[in-house]
Amino acid sequence: MLRIGELAERSGVSVRALRYYEEQGLLDAERTPAGQRRYPEAAVEKVRFFQLLYAAGLTSRNIAALLPCIDTGHTDAAQRLMLHTQRDRIRERIDELGAALGKLDEIIAVTATHP
């Protein structure tokens, strides 16, 4: 079991972020008799997964809606719609970033031959 500071360090987030995840119902902690939070080892990967989804633009509400899907392997119609909507939004962003990358590569190629 990990203390909150250990989980924060190993997952690369702040203690404040971990408390926020708990408030949002994304992360559960056991409490010691003294009230200290304890997390299972698996919480490290779970928090990293949250960070990945946040970086992709999903909200706490989206992530909370996904957790039961991950745990059970099943989705309902609303969850599938949200998953497809988020996937389409991310795919569009990837395409936009790919276009920006291509333009930067062009500028680099042109300027590399002209010091």
C-alpha positions as a Markdown table, in Angstrom:
| # | Residue | x | y | z |
|---|---|---|---|---|
| 1 | Met | 0.0 | 0.0 | 0.0 |
| 2 | Leu | 1.2 | 3.5 | -0.9 |
| 3 | Arg | 0.8 | 6.7 | 1.1 |
| 4 | Ile | -0.5 | 9.7 | -0.7 |
| 5 | Gly | 2.9 | 11.3 | -1.2 |
| 6 | Glu | 4.4 | 8.0 | -2.5 |
| 7 | Leu | 1.5 | 7.7 | -5.0 |
| 8 | Ala | 1.9 | 11.3 | -6.1 |
| 9 | Glu | 5.7 | 10.9 | -6.7 |
| 10 | Arg | 5.4 | 7.6 | -8.5 |
| 11 | Ser | 2.5 | 8.7 | -10.7 |
| 12 | Gly | 3.9 | 12.1 | -11.4 |
| 13 | Val | 1.0 | 14.2 | -10.1 |
| 14 | Ser | 0.5 | 16.4 | -7.1 |
| 15 | Val | -1.0 | 15.4 | -3.8 |
| 16 | Arg | -3.7 | 18.0 | -4.5 |
| 17 | Ala | -4.5 | 16.2 | -7.8 |
| 18 | Leu | -4.9 | 12.9 | -6.0 |
| 19 | Arg | -7.3 | 14.5 | -3.5 |
| 20 | Tyr | -9.3 | 16.0 | -6.4 |
| 21 | Tyr | -9.5 | 12.5 | -8.1 |
| 22 | Glu | -11.0 | 11.2 | -4.8 |
| 23 | Glu | -13.5 | 14.0 | -4.6 |
| 24 | Gln | -14.5 | 13.3 | -8.2 |
| 25 | Gly | -15.0 | 9.6 | -7.4 |
| 26 | Leu | -12.2 | 8.5 | -9.7 |
| 27 | Leu | -9.8 | 7.1 | -7.0 |
| 28 | Asp | -10.5 | 5.3 | -3.8 |
| 29 | Ala | -8.2 | 5.2 | -0.7 |
| 30 | Glu | -8.3 | 3.1 | 2.4 |
| 31 | Arg | -7.9 | 5.0 | 5.6 |
| 32 | Thr | -5.7 | 4.0 | 8.4 |
| 33 | Pro | -7.0 | 4.3 | 12.0 |
| 34 | Ala | -5.1 | 7.6 | 12.1 |
| 35 | Gly | -6.9 | 8.8 | 8.9 |
| 36 | Gln | -4.0 | 8.5 | 6.5 |
| 37 | Arg | -4.8 | 7.6 | 3.0 |
| 38 | Arg | -3.4 | 4.3 | 1.6 |
| 39 | Tyr | -3.6 | 3.3 | -2.0 |
| 40 | Pro | -3.0 | -0.1 | -3.7 |
| 41 | Glu | -0.1 | -0.4 | -6.1 |
| 42 | Ala | -2.5 | -0.5 | -9.0 |
| 43 | Ala | -3.4 | 3.1 | -8.3 |
| 44 | Val | -0.1 | 4.3 | -9.9 |
| 45 | Glu | -1.2 | 3.1 | -13.4 |
| 46 | Lys | -4.8 | 4.2 | -12.8 |
| 47 | Val | -3.6 | 7.8 | -12.1 |
| 48 | Arg | -1.3 | 7.7 | -15.1 |
| 49 | Phe | -4.3 | 6.6 | -17.2 |
| 50 | Phe | -6.3 | 9.6 | -15.8 |
| 51 | Gln | -3.5 | 11.9 | -16.7 |
| 52 | Leu | -3.4 | 10.5 | -20.3 |
| 53 | Leu | -7.1 | 11.1 | -20.6 |
| 54 | Tyr | -7.0 | 14.6 | -19.2 |
| 55 | Ala | -4.1 | 15.4 | -21.6 |
| 56 | Ala | -6.4 | 14.2 | -24.4 |
| 57 | Gly | -9.1 | 16.6 | -23.3 |
| 58 | Leu | -11.5 | 14.3 | -21.4 |
| 59 | Thr | -13.1 | 15.7 | -18.3 |
| 60 | Ser | -13.5 | 14.2 | -14.9 |
| 61 | Arg | -17.1 | 13.5 | -15.8 |
| 62 | Asn | -16.0 | 11.6 | -18.9 |
| 63 | Ile | -13.4 | 9.6 | -17.0 |
| 64 | Ala | -15.9 | 8.7 | -14.3 |
| 65 | Ala | -18.3 | 7.5 | -16.9 |
| 66 | Leu | -15.5 | 5.3 | -18.4 |
| 67 | Leu | -14.4 | 3.6 | -15.1 |
| 68 | Pro | -17.3 | 1.2 | -14.9 |
| 69 | Cys | -16.7 | 0.2 | -18.6 |
| 70 | Ile | -13.1 | -0.6 | -17.8 |
| 71 | Asp | -14.0 | -2.5 | -14.7 |
| 72 | Thr | -16.8 | -4.6 | -16.2 |
| 73 | Gly | -15.9 | -4.7 | -19.9 |
| 74 | His | -19.4 | -3.5 | -20.8 |
| 75 | Thr | -20.9 | -0.3 | -22.0 |
| 76 | Asp | -24.4 | 1.1 | -22.4 |
| 77 | Ala | -25.6 | 3.2 | -25.4 |
| 78 | Ala | -24.7 | 6.6 | -23.7 |
| 79 | Gln | -21.2 | 5.4 | -22.7 |
| 80 | Arg | -20.6 | 4.1 | -26.3 |
| 81 | Leu | -21.7 | 7.5 | -27.7 |
| 82 | Met | -19.4 | 9.3 | -25.4 |
| 83 | Leu | -16.5 | 7.0 | -26.3 |
| 84 | His | -17.1 | 7.5 | -30.0 |
| 85 | Thr | -17.5 | 11.3 | -29.6 |
| 86 | Gln | -14.2 | 11.5 | -27.6 |
| 87 | Arg | -12.4 | 9.3 | -30.1 |
| 88 | Asp | -13.5 | 11.4 | -33.0 |
| 89 | Arg | -12.5 | 14.6 | -31.3 |
| 90 | Ile | -9.1 | 13.1 | -30.5 |
| 91 | Arg | -8.6 | 11.8 | -34.0 |
| 92 | Glu | -9.4 | 15.3 | -35.4 |
| 93 | Arg | -6.9 | 16.8 | -33.0 |
| 94 | Ile | -4.3 | 14.3 | -34.1 |
| 95 | Asp | -4.9 | 15.2 | -37.7 |
| 96 | Glu | -4.5 | 18.9 | -36.9 |
| 97 | Leu | -1.3 | 18.2 | -35.1 |
| 98 | Gly | 0.0 | 16.1 | -38.0 |
| 99 | Ala | -0.7 | 19.0 | -40.3 |
| 100 | Ala | 1.2 | 21.4 | -38.0 |
| 101 | Leu | 4.1 | 18.9 | -37.8 |
| 102 | Gly | 4.2 | 18.7 | -41.6 |
| 103 | Lys | 4.4 | 22.5 | -41.8 |
| 104 | Leu | 7.2 | 22.7 | -39.2 |
| 105 | Asp | 9.1 | 20.0 | -41.1 |
| 106 | Glu | 8.8 | 22.0 | -44.3 |
| 107 | Ile | 10.1 | 25.2 | -42.6 |
| 108 | Ile | 13.0 | 23.2 | -41.0 |
| 109 | Ala | 13.9 | 21.7 | -44.4 |
| 110 | Val | 13.8 | 25.1 | -46.2 |
| 111 | Thr | 15.8 | 26.9 | -43.5 |
| 112 | Ala | 18.3 | 24.1 | -43.1 |
| 113 | Thr | 19.6 | 24.8 | -46.5 |
| 114 | His | 19.8 | 28.6 | -45.9 |
| 115 | Pro | 21.8 | 29.4 | -42.8 |
